Amino acid sequence: DFVVSKIRETHWIGLHDLETEGQWMWVNNQPLKETGVTFWYSAPEGPNEPDNWKEENPSGENCAALGNRNGNMHKWFDASCRTIKKCICEK
């Protein structure tokens, strides 16, 4: 909640599935599934995240961001890794 209260735009969170589609890894090479924590955005009308949308980039969306969708800043979204965003780092 602290981080969300300080940001007003989407930020990279250090999570990707660049090597194998659907196998999300943190930048320290820890698989997401090992952490047991996910905050992917889920919409009642769909589609849910991660959706690997290829409209903007044919290679898909392989990086995760904490973002703003319909005013929701508490959820993760996959996005093209080529998109310029600020990042969130853990000390």
Secondary structure, DSSP 8 states (H G I E B T S, - for coil): -HHHHH-SS-EEEEEE-SSSTT--EETTS-BHHHHT---B---TTS--S-----SS-TT---EEEEEEETTEEEEEEEE-TTS--EE----
